[in-house]
Amino acid sequence: MELSKYLTKSNVLYLLGALFILYLHYNLVSKFQSLPSPIYGGDYYNGLGGVMHIFEGGNPLSSAQMSDEVPWVPWFYHLSVSLFSKLLGLDPMQGLILFSILIAVLVLVVIYLICLRFFGDLTFAPILALFYFASGFPIFKYSPFAAYLLVPAFVLCIYEFIRSPDMKRAILTALLLGLCALSNTQAFFISFLIFGASAIVFLLPLFITDFSALTTITISKEGMDKLKLWAGVFILGFLISLLFWYKPLFVYHGSTPNDIQNITVPDMHVSAYLWGGIIDLISAVLFPLKSGLGPLFSIIYLFGLYHLVSNRNELKEKFVLVLFVLWLLVIIHPAITVPLFNFHLVNFMMSDQIYPIVLMLTFYFGLISIDRKYGQGGNLSIVLLIAILLFSAYYLNSQWTRMQEKDQYLQHAINPLPPPIADLRAYLRSNTDVNDIILTDNEDGFMMNAVAGRKVLSYRRAHASPYIDMHQRMADQAVIVYGNNDLMRSQLLVKYHVKYLLWSNRWIPNEFQFDEQGKVAGFFDPLSVPNTPDYSRYWIANGVKFGNAKSSLDPAPREGAPIYDLLIATPYQMSLEPLSPDLYNHFTLEKTFSYGGTDYFRLYKIKEF
């Protein structure tokens, strides 16, 4: 084919816009020597632990944090980063950073295909791309990976399938449906909800032409053929999703002993938080960009909403309206499900998965509407196009500049890991196995798992799988490290296959907060369990000292997070040596990690192994 066929004005403009975006992206992330996130408790480092686990030979279908458990989230992003790092010979941390550029390239391809296949027009594609990248990027986490790449790709595929159903489109739609489900918990629900809503609106009318007489259902041969294709999409997509979702659905039956959908979010049983959250989200639906220069883009978006309603009988507009209504239902669903079923699917996280694609499509319709109303295809149209394009480029650049100036973690990421942590990471990767269990406090366990991919007995609840009984794990860890029953300690060390003990000089401050007089003034991430007679008797019987307190189960709770009645295990002593002395009888010192004359970590190996 002739190259000139592709060198159209629209393609060249889009390429220039894409190169500008990729330049900004590379200019930012190429400076990073570590992740722009807290090492203790940061989401990006939590994701790095999943990448490290797979990169070092761990099973993608098992937990990266704890043995004999399911992964805490769907694993497709972590597997993708691991394979990317292997392929390019990169350290997994650097691989995760640079993978964000590949995501940006793929997103640009998806935007191009949406404009080409959905609208049949690339006139406003550069503007759409610049607008789309103004928030949410760069991507270093599985959730935006799903929201900004896979869900939009799935929406494009299912629209193409609705428009012209055939086997090829059915297989591609099913593949994207399954990959969405393997990328993020909320993306699993959103993608299947999109599929279901699309089937109701676009497939069901083929069989029921008179909804006032539902007993009269006629199925033509064409209708049956389409039904088979739709059923095939669902079955294949669902089967792919079972690579992660089999155990949550068919073993745990949706039961979540680690109730993170409640402990990490505002209490939906409190009307102020329930309705306040819903109102804030609906406000974001109607006016998505409120700060800086964003309101000007919101005007274009509102033109798009008007266009959708005015042309709701057209296929494209009807499809996007289905997505828009679904978005609203996702936002308000806790108002229905919490009173009736005491259950919700975290509406703001669900909203995060669908809003990028709805925002993108509605914004494009707004551009088309403005062009038709004011441009009329003449000189004004060209002036509008150039003005909005330049404004979009300026807006994107200003957003990224502001982000770099205000985000302290972006500034810290230009530095490597602190030397003690870097040394610990290097030693563990060279001298331990990816499936070795290391006994340490919750926060150091988070850090160690993040940078080295090794497993722990107990972990911070907010980043642990909802299908793990974290109460029992914390109760057992307290018996091991703070108790006086050595027989029970030995049995638990064997039960959990503990191979190493990692002492840290942060152990006490990782669990407790102190006032100026050195008295305990609060909690960070201690070993805690619900205040029940069973846990109380268990700790008393095994010599664990504890107190009673009302606190959140999330070390960094959002405003309005639920408060629970808890038993808090207290160390053997409040000092740099908080552990029961008898614990050390089971271990031998292997290595001390010191820096500047201070011991930061001590690694012990168990004697029984």
Residue pairs with C-beta under 8 A, 6 or more apart in sequence:
8 122
10 121
10 122
10 123
10 125
11 122
13 122
13 125
13 126
13 389
14 112
14 122
14 125
14 126
14 129
16 126
17 125
17 126
17 127
17 129
17 130
17 389
17 393
18 108
18 126
18 129
20 130
20 393
20 396
21 104
21 108
21 129
21 130
21 133
21 396
22 101
22 104
22 105
22 108
24 133
24 396
24 397
24 400
25 100
25 101
25 104
25 137
25 138
26 101
28 138
28 400
28 404
28 410
29 97
29 98
29 100
29 101
29 138
31 413
31 414
32 97
32 413
32 414
33 413
33 414
33 415
33 416
33 417
34 93
34 412
34 413
34 415
34 416
34 417
35 42
35 44
35 45
35 48
35 93
35 96
35 97
35 140
35 409
35 413
36 44
36 140
36 407
36 409
36 410
36 412
36 413
37 43
37 44
37 45
37 140
37 409
37 413
38 45
38 409
39 45
39 417
39 418
39 421
39 447
39 450
39 451
40 443
40 444
40 446
40 447
40 510
41 443
41 446
41 460
41 462
41 463
41 555
41 556
42 409
42 450
43 141
43 463
44 96
44 140
44 141
45 446
45 447
45 450
45 451
46 446
46 450
46 463
47 77
47 78
47 96
47 140
47 141
47 142
48 92
48 93
48 96
48 450
48 451
49 64
49 65
49 446
49 449
49 450
49 451
49 453
50 64
50 71
50 72
50 73
50 75
50 77
50 78
51 78
51 81
51 82
51 85
51 92
51 95
51 96
51 453
52 64
52 92
52 434
52 449
52 450
52 451
52 452
52 453
53 64
53 78
53 434
53 453
54 60
54 64
54 75
54 78
54 79
54 82
55 82
55 85
55 86
55 92
55 95
55 453
56 429
56 434
56 453
57 434
58 64
58 434
58 435
58 453
60 71
60 75
60 78
60 79
61 70
61 71
61 75
61 243
61 244
62 68
62 69
62 70
62 71
63 69
63 70
63 71
63 72
63 455
63 465
63 468
64 71
64 72
64 78
64 449
64 453
64 455
65 72
65 445
65 449
65 455
65 456
65 459
65 463
65 464
65 465
66 455
66 456
66 457
66 459
66 464
66 465
66 468
66 473
67 435
67 437
67 455
67 496
67 497
69 465
69 467
69 468
70 244
70 247
70 248
70 465
70 467
70 468
71 244
71 465
72 463
72 464
72 465
72 466
72 468
73 142
73 184
73 185
73 465
74 142
74 181
74 182
74 183
74 184
74 185
74 187
74 188
74 244
74 245
75 182
75 244
76 142
76 179
76 182
76 183
77 141
77 142
77 145
77 146
77 183
77 184
78 142
80 99
81 92
81 95
81 96
81 99
82 92
82 95
84 90
84 95
84 98
84 99
84 102
85 91
85 92
85 94
85 95
85 96
85 99
88 95
88 98
90 98
92 453
93 451
96 140
97 140
100 137
100 138
100 139
100 140
101 138
103 138
103 139
103 145
103 148
103 149
104 133
104 137
104 138
104 139
106 149
107 132
107 133
107 148
107 149
107 152
108 129
110 149
110 152
110 153
110 156
111 125
111 128
111 129
111 132
111 152
111 360
112 122
112 125
112 129
113 156
114 152
114 156
114 360
114 361
115 121
115 122
115 124
115 125
115 128
115 364
116 122
116 125
117 156
117 159
117 160
118 156
118 159
118 316
118 361
119 316
119 364
119 368
121 368
123 371
123 385
124 364
124 367
124 368
124 371
124 385
124 388
126 389
126 392
127 367
127 385
127 388
127 389
127 392
128 360
128 363
128 364
128 367
130 389
130 392
130 393
130 395
130 396
131 297
131 360
131 363
131 392
131 395
131 396
132 148
132 356
132 360
133 396
134 297
134 395
134 396
134 399
135 399
136 144
136 147
136 148
136 356
137 144
137 148
139 145
139 148
139 149
142 183
142 184
143 184
143 186
143 187
143 349
143 352
143 353
144 352
145 183
145 184
146 180
146 183
146 184
146 186
146 187
146 353
147 184
147 187
147 352
147 353
147 354
147 355
147 356
148 356
150 176
150 179
150 180
150 183
150 187
151 180
151 187
151 190
151 191
151 353
151 354
151 356
151 357
152 356
152 357
152 360
153 176
154 173
154 176
154 177
154 179
154 180
154 191
154 194
155 194
155 323
155 357
157 169
157 172
157 173
157 176
158 173
158 176
158 177
158 194
158 195
158 198
159 316
159 319
160 169
160 172
160 173
161 169
161 170
161 172
161 173
161 229
161 233
162 198
162 202
162 315
162 319
163 315
165 226
165 229
165 230
166 229
167 229
170 229
170 230
170 232
170 233
171 236
173 233
173 237
174 232
174 233
174 234
174 235
174 236
174 237
174 240
175 236
175 237
175 240
176 191
177 191
177 192
177 195
177 233
177 234
177 236
177 237
177 240
177 241
178 236
178 237
178 238
178 239
178 240
178 241
178 243
179 240
180 187
180 188
180 190
180 191
181 187
181 188
181 191
181 192
181 237
181 240
181 241
181 244
181 245
182 240
182 241
182 243
182 244
184 353
185 349
186 345
186 346
186 349
186 350
186 352
186 353
187 353
188 241
188 245
189 345
189 350
190 330
190 350
190 353
190 354
191 237
192 237
192 238
193 326
193 330
194 322
194 323
194 326
194 354
195 233
195 234
195 237
197 322
197 323
197 325
197 326
198 319
198 322
199 230
201 318
201 322
202 319
203 226
203 227
203 230
206 220
206 222
206 223
206 226
206 227
207 217
207 218
207 219
207 223
207 227
208 214
208 216
208 217
209 216
209 218
210 216
219 227
242 249
247 467
248 254
248 467
252 467
255 467
256 466
256 467
257 466
257 467
257 468
257 469
257 470
257 471
258 461
258 464
258 465
258 466
258 467
258 468
258 469
258 470
259 466
260 461
260 462
260 464
260 466
261 344
261 345
261 346
261 466
262 268
262 562
263 461
263 462
263 552
263 553
263 554
263 561
263 562
263 564
264 462
264 554
264 557
264 558
264 561
265 346
265 348
265 558
265 561
266 273
266 277
266 558
266 559
266 560
266 561
267 273
267 560
267 561
267 562
268 274
268 277
268 334
268 338
268 344
269 338
270 560
272 560
273 560
274 334
274 335
274 338
275 335
277 334
277 347
277 348
278 331
278 332
278 334
278 335
278 347
281 331
281 347
281 348
281 351
282 328
282 331
282 332
284 351
284 355
285 327
285 328
285 331
285 355
286 302
286 305
287 295
287 298
288 294
288 297
288 298
288 301
288 355
288 359
289 295
289 297
289 298
289 301
290 298
292 395
292 398
292 399
292 402
293 391
293 394
293 395
293 398
294 395
296 391
297 363
297 395
299 366
300 363
300 366
300 367
300 370
300 388
301 359
301 362
301 363
301 366
302 366
303 365
303 366
303 369
303 370
304 361
304 362
304 363
304 364
304 365
304 366
304 367
304 369
305 324
305 362
305 366
306 369
307 317
307 365
307 366
307 368
307 369
308 317
308 320
308 321
308 324
308 362
308 365
309 321
311 317
312 318
312 321
317 365
320 358
320 361
320 362
320 365
323 354
323 357
323 358
323 361
324 358
324 362
326 354
327 351
327 354
327 355
327 358
330 345
330 347
330 350
330 351
330 354
331 347
331 350
331 351
332 347
333 344
333 345
333 347
333 350
334 344
334 347
337 343
337 344
337 345
338 344
367 388
370 384
371 377
371 381
371 384
371 385
374 380
374 384
375 381
375 382
375 384
375 385
403 410
404 410
404 411
416 422
417 425
417 451
419 595
420 593
420 594
420 595
420 600
420 601
421 447
421 451
423 593
423 595
424 448
424 451
424 452
424 593
424 600
424 601
424 603
425 451
425 452
427 591
427 593
427 603
428 438
428 448
428 452
428 454
428 603
429 452
429 453
432 438
432 452
432 454
432 499
432 500
434 453
434 454
435 455
436 454
436 455
436 499
436 500
437 454
437 455
437 456
437 457
437 496
437 497
437 498
437 499
437 500
438 445
438 448
438 454
438 455
438 456
438 498
438 499
438 500
438 501
438 502
439 456
439 457
439 477
439 480
439 481
439 493
439 498
439 500
439 501
439 502
440 448
440 456
440 501
440 502
440 503
440 504
440 507
441 504
441 506
441 507
441 510
441 511
441 525
442 458
442 459
442 460
442 474
442 510
442 511
442 525
442 526
442 527
442 555
443 460
443 506
443 510
443 511
443 524
443 525
443 555
444 502
444 504
444 506
444 507
444 510
444 601
445 456
445 457
445 458
445 459
445 460
445 502
446 459
446 460
446 463
448 454
448 456
448 502
449 455
449 456
449 459
454 500
457 473
457 476
457 477
457 480
457 496
457 498
458 470
458 473
458 474
458 477
458 527
459 470
459 473
460 525
460 555
461 470
461 553
461 554
462 553
462 554
462 555
462 556
464 470
471 529
471 530
471 535
474 527
474 528
474 529
474 569
475 527
475 529
475 535
475 538
475 539
476 492
476 495
476 496
477 527
478 527
478 539
478 544
478 546
478 569
479 485
479 488
479 489
479 492
479 538
479 539
479 542
479 544
480 489
480 492
480 493
480 498
480 583
481 527
481 571
481 572
481 578
481 579
481 580
481 583
482 527
482 544
482 545
482 569
482 570
482 571
482 572
482 578
482 579
482 580
483 489
483 539
483 542
483 543
483 544
483 580
484 542
484 543
484 580
484 582
485 541
485 542
485 543
486 582
486 585
488 542
489 580
489 582
489 583
489 586
490 586
490 608
492 498
493 586
493 606
493 608
494 608
498 606
499 605
499 606
499 609
500 587
500 590
500 603
500 604
500 605
500 606
501 583
501 587
501 603
501 604
501 606
502 601
502 602
502 603
502 604
503 579
503 601
503 602
503 603
503 604
504 510
504 600
504 601
505 576
505 598
505 599
505 600
505 601
507 571
507 576
507 578
507 579
508 571
508 574
508 575
508 576
508 578
509 524
510 524
510 525
511 523
511 524
511 525
511 526
511 527
511 571
512 520
512 522
512 523
512 524
512 526
512 574
513 520
513 521
513 522
513 523
513 524
514 520
514 521
515 521
520 574
523 549
523 551
523 568
524 555
525 555
526 568
526 569
527 568
527 569
528 551
528 553
528 566
528 567
528 568
528 569
529 535
529 566
529 567
530 564
530 565
530 566
530 567
531 548
531 565
531 566
531 567
535 567
536 546
536 567
539 546
539 567
539 569
544 569
545 569
545 570
546 567
546 568
546 569
546 570
547 567
547 568
547 570
548 565
548 566
548 567
548 568
549 566
549 568
550 563
550 564
550 565
550 566
551 563
551 564
551 566
551 568
552 561
552 562
552 563
552 564
553 562
553 564
553 566
554 561
571 578
571 579
572 578
572 579
572 580
572 581
584 604
586 606
586 607
586 608
587 604
587 605
587 606
587 607
588 604
588 605
588 607
589 602
589 603
589 604
590 603
590 604
590 605
591 602
591 603
592 599
592 601
592 602
592 603
593 599
593 600
593 601
593 602
593 603
594 600
